[in-house]
Structure formats: structure tokens, C-alpha cells
């Protein structure tokens, strides 16, 4: 995580609280610390984290698609028996913060036995967008029948195609039914046996079935790895001890978040920012937030609670940039986690003092059948931007300027002439990091809700009928200031066959903002260069056909500057 280096209008219902119920009594920190063994807590923190990391390694090493094995567009996490996250791998923030809702949806769908694995991608039941398929597996430590699992493990990966109107499943759609196959919580494995009919239903609705089957197998391997490691830990230390340590990690995270909030000045802090448009109209889409820090008294002493209220944000739109509630929760989780030290465990306890209000039917909590492919990757970034801008009023020495604010989602699909089979290439393209209160921003890096890598030119050209013509930093795109914003990237790709190209991106109209007197970063640009030499300037969201020899050139935004 890079932060803390330093429309169809619908009737809007009452604001919906999507996270956090404030406990009526806050535990005494001193009493808790007297009972807790800090050495044991540190050991289990690293044990659970290492399990999530090993799950990710198993997924990456056995995946088929370049998007997972090269770009690392996946995430894994470990949960207690109540479905609360106790450890996350160092993977994708947009996945990890929202994954607990997928686990809850899987649990709510029905009892899971040992050897079961539930699959889902429904954004309105804990998912994010359709390409992100999540697998959830229960972990029973004792082999005999018991009432409930002791733990859960989950793996999530972005699949390069899940059907729909556009190759890559990331196009300019107006409803979710156009975006791909929508999967409610269903068992893909039961009692250790693959459910062939469920798998066949999925594979018959995607353009690249062999790749999808391979990536799903890798996710299953990740869940198996997590299950075995949890059993080993429980056998070594005892199940009761392992579960008690998991509970202590939740409480410890909560205490550290509350301690941090005590150092923030109480008050109300408001900010708003805009998406360029929804891809259907040219109208900007507003995201507004009010952060309220209050001081309360309980029988065990003073504590502070915080409300993050997105009331005032625009209604959900006709295009595909709508975010579901899991995305908004995930963005809030990410921002507040980044405000703490690196060694603080990223557990569900962090969000106990934080209440998130996202009015239903708005851009930050859309209702079906809204299209949501871009909400996960673009609107999530803007939610982070606006929340950071609000917090900069309270803790200006901790908040960076705006980063590039877009993942530049590029998909290219067609038929590979080498094999005669369909292909679907997906990649996000990095940009400039916002300058920080004490140093320049990093150039050419994924920030905030994405943590993926690039696809190396060699791997891209080997796997697809594409050629990388230019890949470099974009000089001068970072915003000036006391500290300079990071520069964006120039990525130019030539297609070697007839292709459909789709781009979902932001910050083409409204530039990444500077902070504390720093200047804005340069907005991004996109162009199509035809084989005959003509150049077409493209909007931030489009789909077009390219012929052999045509090129798409993306110049990603730079980060904002910090300070005069």
C-alpha cells in the first residue's frame, strides 16, 4: 500500500449504513493489555499473514492467464469462524476490503460441509464486478461432524473474460446483464468433488474456457493450501489457542485504530470530487463525503468514533461506473488502514470504530440492474481521492496529493491467427503517484485500490497477437510543487489481427488535484494510430475495432504536486 509514505435517476431511499455498529461499551485498553501475551500475538499475526501470502503464491504459480501469473491480479485472505477477516495477503486493496461481504454471502447461502467450495461474483451479493470471481471454503479442524467451521479461506482473481457483450467483460454497458455471467453463491465443489455441471455452465459462457478453467483450478489450489496450513497451525498450537489468538488480533486492531483516532482533531470535514463522466453522457458524476469525528464518553473512559457519510453523492448512472456497497466499504477500509503503521494487522477490527453511510441508489451504492464493471476499478479510486481530501483538513501532514486516479482498463479481444481460438487480453496501466508531505511521488506505479504489476512486453507478445511499440515514463506529467507528483506512463500497443479494443479510464477531463498549494497532475490522453498514419484522439471510455497494424496509445495521468 503506497498511501502513507507520509444516468438513470432512481428514487433514493434512506441512507444505508453498510459498516460498523458502535459497541455500547469499549474495552479497557489497560485491562486487555494485561491479559494479552504480546509475543504470542505477534507470532500468530505473522502465522495467519503467512498463510494468506502462501495462498497467493500457490494461486500465482499455478494460474494460466498472464493477468494473474504476471500482473498478480488476485487476492487471498483468512477468516475466523464468524466470517471476520483475520489476515490478508499483500495483494489488491479493492479485493481485500470487499472480500468479507463475499464470505458472508457464501455463508448465508447455506451450510458448507468439509470439502465444499462456494463460487460467486455477483456484485450485489458481496462481489465487486463480474470478472472478479471469489471462491470461499470452510475449514474444519476436527474431522468429525461439528456445528460450524473453525475458519474460512477465500481467494479472488480477476478473470480476463467472463462473457458479456465485449471481449474482456469491461465494456460500455448500460446494465449488468450485458457485462457477463452473473454468479450467485453456488458450490463448485461438494465434499471434495468438482461439480461438473456448474463448471460447464461457466465455461460455456466465456470466450476463453481453457484459461478460465486453469485459473479456477489455481484458486482452488490456493484455498486448499490455506486449509492445510490452518490445520497445521491448529495441530501445533491447539485449536483453542489459535482461535483465541484470532480474536485477540481483532481486538488489538480495533484498539490501535481507536488510539489513532484519539489524535485526530474532532470536527466535520467535507470534500467532493467528480468522475469525468459515465461513458454514456458527458456529464461529470459527483462523489461527496462528510467525515465526522466525535468525542464520546463510556464507562471505561474516553474514546472516539468516526462516521464516513457519502450522502450528497449523485444517483447511480446509466453507464458502467456505478460502485456497489462492497467497493465503498473497501475504499474506506483501505484509507484508514493506510493511516496506521505497516505492522498493524489488517483485520475486521480496524473498522469497528468506523461507520460508513452510503445512500442506496447512488453512485457509491448502486442497485440492480446497474452496470458496475468500472465501479470496481475507477469509482473506487475516486472514493479514495475524495476521502483523502476530506481527511487532509484534519491531518494535513499525513495525506498525499491525488494520484493518477484511474486504472486505465484496457481490453483487447479477437481470434488469435496462430491458434484459431479467441483471446482476451486485459491490463491496467499505471500512472503517477501523488506527491507526499515530505517527498516526491513515485512515477509509473499503481496506487491505492490497485496493487498489480504490468504485463511484461515479452509475456504479452508471447501470449497474444500484439506487439508493444513503446513503453516509457511520460515526462512532465507530474504536478509541480514543493514536492513533485510522479509521472505517468506511455504504453503503445500494435495489434497484429482484427481486434475489438475497449478502454475504461478516468482523469481525461478532470486532472488529479494537487494538495496544499501544489499543482494538478496532467490529465491522461488516448489515441488510435491507424496503419496508414492517421491519428484519432479518443475519449476516456470507448470501444472500437482495430485492424492489423493499428495501434492504441495510452498516456496515463501524472500525480498531483504537494506544497507551493
N, C-alpha and C positions, 0 to 999 in steps of 0.2 A: 504494500500500500504506500503510495507516494505522497499522501497529503501532508503529513505532519513533520516533514522536514521543516521545520519552522512552525364543416361540422354540421353534424346533425345535433340540433339542440334537443335535449330531453328535460323533462321536468326533474328538478333536483330535489332529492329527499333531504331529510335532516342529516347533518354531518355524522359520519360513521367513525367511531373510534376503532382503529384497526390494530392498536397495540397498547399493551400496558394497562394494568389496573393497579392503582397505587395501594400497597399494603396498608392496612389500618394501623399496624404497629411496626416500626422499624427496629430490627435487632440492634442491640448494643454492640458497637464495634469492639470495645474492650473485652466484653464477655466472650464474644466469638473468638477473638484472637487468643485468649487464654486457653480455650478448648482445642484450638486448631494446632496441628503439628505442621509448621511451615515447610519443613524438609519433605515430609510425605506429600504435602500439597504440590510442591514443585515437581516431585518425581511423577506424580500422576498427571499433572498438567502436560508434561513432556511425553509421557506414555501415550495419552489419548491423542495428542497432536501428531505424534509419530505414526499412529495408526492411520489417521486421515491422510497424512503425507504418503504413506506406503500404498494406500488405496489408489491415490492419484498416480503414483509411479506404475502400478500394475495396469491401470487404465491406459496410460500413455504408451507404454511399451507393447501393448497388445492391440492397440487400435489400428484400423485400416486407413482412415482418412487423414490427409495432411492437416486438416483443420484441427484434429485432436492430437495426433502424434507430433506434429511440427509446431503448430500455433498454441497448443495446450489450452484449447477452449473447452475446459471441463472443470468440475469441482467435486470434492468429496468431503463428507462430514460424518461425525459420530454423535449419536443422540442417546439420552437416557431412556428408561422405560416409559416415561411420560411424554416422550417426543420433544424434549427440550434439548437444544444443541449444547454439547459439552466440549466439542473440539472441531475446528475447521482446518482443512489444509490451506496452504498459502496459494490459493487458486484465484477464482474470479469473484470479486465482491458482489456483482449483480446476481450471481448464482447463490452465493452462500447466505446472504441475508434473507433471501426469499425461500430457501430450501425448507426451513421448518414448517411453512404452510403446506408444502407438498407432503411432508411426513404426516402432518395432521390429517390431510385429506385422505391419504392412504390408510391411516388407522381408522378413520371414520367410515371408510367403505366396507369394513367388515373385518372379522378376526383373521389374523395371519398366523399360520402354523409354521413350525420349523421347516425350512426349505422353501418357503414361499418367497416370491419377489413380486412386488407390485410395480407396474409401469404407468406413468401418466405424463401428460404435457399440457393439460387444459389450463390456460391462464386464469380462468375464473374458478379454479379449484386448487389454488396453490402454485400453479405454474407461472411462467414469465411470458414466453412466446412459444409458438408451436415447435420451432426447431430444437428447443431445449427439452430433451426427454430425460425424465428422472426415474431412477429405479430405487425402490425402498425395500429393505429386507429386515425382518425381525431377527434378533439374536437371543436365542435361548441357551443359557449356560448349562443348565441341567438338562439331561437328555430325556428324562421322564416328563409326562404331561404337566404343565403348570398353567396358571391362570393368565399370565401376561408375559410378554417378552421382558428381558432384563435390559436390553439395549436395542437400538435400531442403527443401521448404517444406510447411507444414501449416496448415490453417485449421479451426477448430472453432466450431460455433454450436449454440445451444440452439434446437431446432425446437419450436414451440408445440404440436405434436401429431405423434406417430409411431405412432398406433393404440393398440390395447390396450383394456382394459375401461372406462377412464374418459377423457372428453374432456380433452385436455391431457397424458395419459400420465403423471400424477403421483399416482395414487390409492393407496388402501389395499389393496395386493395381497399375496399370500402366496407367489408365485413369479414369476420373471422373465417367464414366458410370458404372464402377464396384463398386463404393463406396456407391451407394444407390440412392434413389429417389431425383431427382433434381427439385426443385420447383421454377418457376419464380414467380413474384408478381401476386397473384390471390386472389380474395375475398373469404375468408372463411365464412364471414358474410356480408350480404347485407341488409341494412335498419333494422338491429337488428335481422335478421333471419339467422339461420345457413344454409349454402349451403351444403345440404346433399350429393350431387354428388361429390363435391370437397373433403369433408371429407372421403367419401367412397373410392375414388381413392387413398388417402393417406393410409388409414388403410388396404387396400388390398395389400399393397406393403411393409409391415413391419412385423416383426416376433412377436411383442407383441402389437396387436392392442388395447386391452383394456387399457393398460398402456399409450399408446400414446394418446388415446382419453382423458384420465384423465388429462394428463399433458397439453394438448392443452386447455382443459377447464380451468385449473389453469391459463394459460397465458391470456385467455380471461377475467377471473376474475380480473387479475392484470390491464389490460387495462381499464376495467370498473371502477375499483377503482380510477385510475388516472384521468379518465374523470370526475367522480363525484367530486373529490377533487378540480380540476381546476375550475369547475363551482361554487363550494362553495367559493373559494378564490375570484373569479371574482365578485360574488354577494356581498361579504363582502366589498371589497375594490374598486370595479368598474373595468370594463374590461380595460378601457384606462390606468388606473393606473397600473394594473397588467402587461399589455403588455409593458408599458414604463419601468417598473422595470426590466422586462426580457431583454430589450435592454440595459439597464444600466449595468446589470450583464455581458453581453458580452463585453461591452466596458471596464468595470472595470478589468475583467480578462486579456484582452489584455494589458492594462496599466501596470498591475503587471508583466506580462511576459516581456514586454519591459524594465521595470525598472530593472528586474533581469539581463537581457542580457547586460545592460549597465555596470554591474560589472564584466563581463567576459572579459578576455583579448582577443582582436581581433587576428585573425590568422586562419590558416588551420590546422586541426587535423585529421590525418588519422589512421585507425585501420582496422584489418581484423581478422576474426575468421572462424572456419570451423565446419560444421556438420560432424559427423563420416562418414556417407555415406547416400545413398538414399534408402537402403534396397534391392536394386536390384544388384548393384555393390558394391565393397569395396572402391571406390574412394571417398576421402573427398570432400565436397562441400563448396566452399568459399563464404563468405559474406564479402564484403568490404564496407567501408563508409568513406567519407570525409566530415567533418563538417567545414563549413566556416563561421566565424563571421566577419562581416564588419561594418565599421562606415560610416553612411551616414548623409547628411545634407538636411533638408527640411525647408520650410518657418517657421515652428513652432519650430525649434530647432533640436538638435541632437537626433538621435535615432539609434538603432542597429537592424539589420536583420540577420537571420541565415539561411544557406542552409544545408540540410542534403542530401547528394548525394551518392546513392548506386551504381553508375557506377563502374564497375570492378568486380561486383559480378558474379558468374558463371551463365551460361544459365540454364533455367529450366531443370529438370532432369526427368528420366523415372519413378522413384519411387514416393511415395505419400508425400514427404516433401516439395513440392512447396507451396509457400505462394502467396496469391493474394494481390492486392494493398491495400485492406481494412486492412489486417493484418499488413503490413508495416507501414501504416499510424497510426494504433492503437498502435503499439510499440513505435513510435516516440511520440505520444501524451502522453503515459504513462511516458516515461522517463522525458520529460520536465515538465509534471505536478508534478512529484515527486521532482523536484528540488526546488519547491516553498513551502511555508508554508502550513500546513494542512488546514487552514481555507480559502484558496483561492478557489473560486468557480470553479469547473471543467466544464467550458463551451467551446463552439466553439471559443470564443475569444482568448483562450490561443494559438491557432495555427495560428492566423493571422500574427504574425511576422516570422513564420517558413515556409520555403519552402522545401518540400520533393520531391526528384527526384528519381524515381525507374524505370530503363530501362525496357521496356516491353519485355517479353520473357525470363526474368531472374528468378532466384530462389526467388527474392523478389517481382516479379510482373508477375506471370505466365499467359500464355494464354491458353484457352481451346484447347484440352480436357485434360489438365494436371490433374493428381491425386493430391489432396490437403488436404487429411484428416490430415496428420501430419504437414502440414504447419502452421495450426492454433495453434497447441499445442507444437510443437518442434521448428520449424524455428522461430516462434515469440520470443521464449526465446533467441535464438542465435542473433537475430536482436538487442534485448535489450543488450545482452552481448557486442556486437561489438560497439554499440553506446556509452555505458558507458565507454568502454576502450578508445574510441576517446576523450570523454569529460574529462577523468581523466588527460589528458595532459593539459587541460585548468584550471580545478578546482579540483586538486588532493585531497583537504581536504573535498570534498563533495561526493566522489564516492567510493562505496564499491568494494571489490573483487568479482569475479564471484560467483554466487550462483550455485546450482546443475545443472541448465541449462536444465532440462528435466522435463516433467510431468509424465513420466513413465506410458503411457496409456495402461492399462490392460483391456482386454475384455474377458469374458468367456461366451460361449453360448451353449445351448443344450436343452434337454427336461427334465423338472422337473418331476421326478418319483412320486412326491406327488400329482401333478395335471394332469399329462399327457400333459401339454402345454409347448410350447417353452419359454425359458427365455433368457435374455441378460443382463449380469452384466457388468457395466463399472465403472472404478475408475481411478483416477490419484493418484500417490503415491508421497508424499512429499520427500524432501531432505534437505541438509544443506544450510543455508543462508551464503553468503559471509561475511567475517569479514569486519567491518566498520572502518573508520579512528579513532574512539575513543572507540570502544568496540568490543567484540567478536560477531560472527554471531550466530543466533538462530539455534538450532538443530530441525530437524524434522518438517519443516514448508514449506508451499507452498509460493513461492516468485514470484515477478514480474508479468508476464502476467496471472497467475492463482491466485485465492484467495479463493479456495474451501476448504472444510474440508475433513476429512477421512470418510469412511463409518464405523460406529461403528461395532465391531465384532458381537454384539447381533443383530443389524438390518440386517447385511449381512447374518448371519446364519438363521435368521427367513425368509428372503425373497427368498433365493436361496439355492440350494443343495450344499452348500460349507461350509467349516469349516476353521476357522483361527487357524493355528498351532503356529505361532509366530508373534508377533508384538512388535518391540522394536527399540530403537536407535541403530545405528551402531558405536560403539566406535572406535575412532582413525581415522575416515574418513574425519574429517575436516582438512584443511590445516594449518600447523603450521605458526607462525609469531608473530609479536609483539602482534597482536590480532588474536585469533584462529578462523578459519572457523567453521561454525556449522556442526554437524554430520548428516549423512544421516539416513535412516530408513531401517530396515529389516522387510519385510512383506512376510509371507509364508502362502499359502492357499492350502488346500486339496480339491479336487473335489470328490463328492460323487456319480457322474454319468458320463456317457460318455460325454465329452465336447470338444469343439473347443476353444483353447486358442490363443489369439493374443496379441502381445506386440509391441508397437511403443515407442521407447525410444532413448535417446541420452546420450552422455558423458560416453560411454562404452570404447571408444578408446582414445579420447582426453579429458583430465581431465579439470575440472573447474580451471581457472587460478587464481593464487594469484596476488596481486597488491602491488606495491611499495616495492618489496623485499620479500613479503610473499610467502609461498609455495603453490603449487596447492593442491586442494582437491583430495580425492581418487576417481577414476572413479567408475561407478556402475558395478555391475555384476548381471547376471541372470542365474538360473539353474533350471532344471526339475529333480525332485527326484521321480523315479518310485516306485511303491508299493513294488517291490522286493528289493529295496535298492540301485539300480544303480543311478548314478548322471550324468546328461548331462549338460555341460556348453553351454549356448545358446547365440546367438548374440543379439544385441540391438533391432533388428526388426525381428520378426519371427511369424509364425503361425504353430501350431501343435495340435495333438489330445492327450487328456489325458483320461485315464481310471480310474474307481473308485479306490480311494486310492492313486493316483498320486498327487504330489504337485508341485507348482511353487513357487520359492523363489526369491524374488527381493531384492537386496541390493542397495539402491539408493546412488548417489554420495554425497560427502560432499562439503561444500563451500570452496572457496579459502581463504588463510590467508592474512592478511594485515600488511605490515611493516616487517622489518628484526627482 
